[in-house]
C-alpha cells in the first residue's frame, strides 16, 4: 500500500510556528497538541524567524518590483514575436 505524506497548509504552519515562537508550550507539548512531529515544528519556527528578517529588510519589495519589470519585458517580447509571426505568415502567402 502506498502512503502519501501529509501536507499542511501555510496558515496551519504559521499558526504552529507562532505558538512555538511565543514559547508558552514546549515543542513536545505543541507536537502532541497538533499531531505534528517536534522537528517539523522546529523547522517551521526557524523558517518563520528567517522570513521575518526579509519582511523588515525591504527585500520583498525589491523582488516584487524586479518581477514586475521582468513581466513587462516578457510582454514586450511576446508582442514582438506575434508581429513577426503575422508578418511571416503574410509573406509566405498563408
HURA-V734925 format. One record per helix or strand of 3 or more residues. SS is the DSSP state (H for helix, E for strand). FROM is the first residue (numbers start at 1). TO is the last residue. If there is no record, write none. Layout:
BEGIN
ss from to
SS FROM TO
SS FROM TO
END
This chain:
BEGIN
ss from to
H 10 22
H 27 34
H 38 57
H 59 91
END
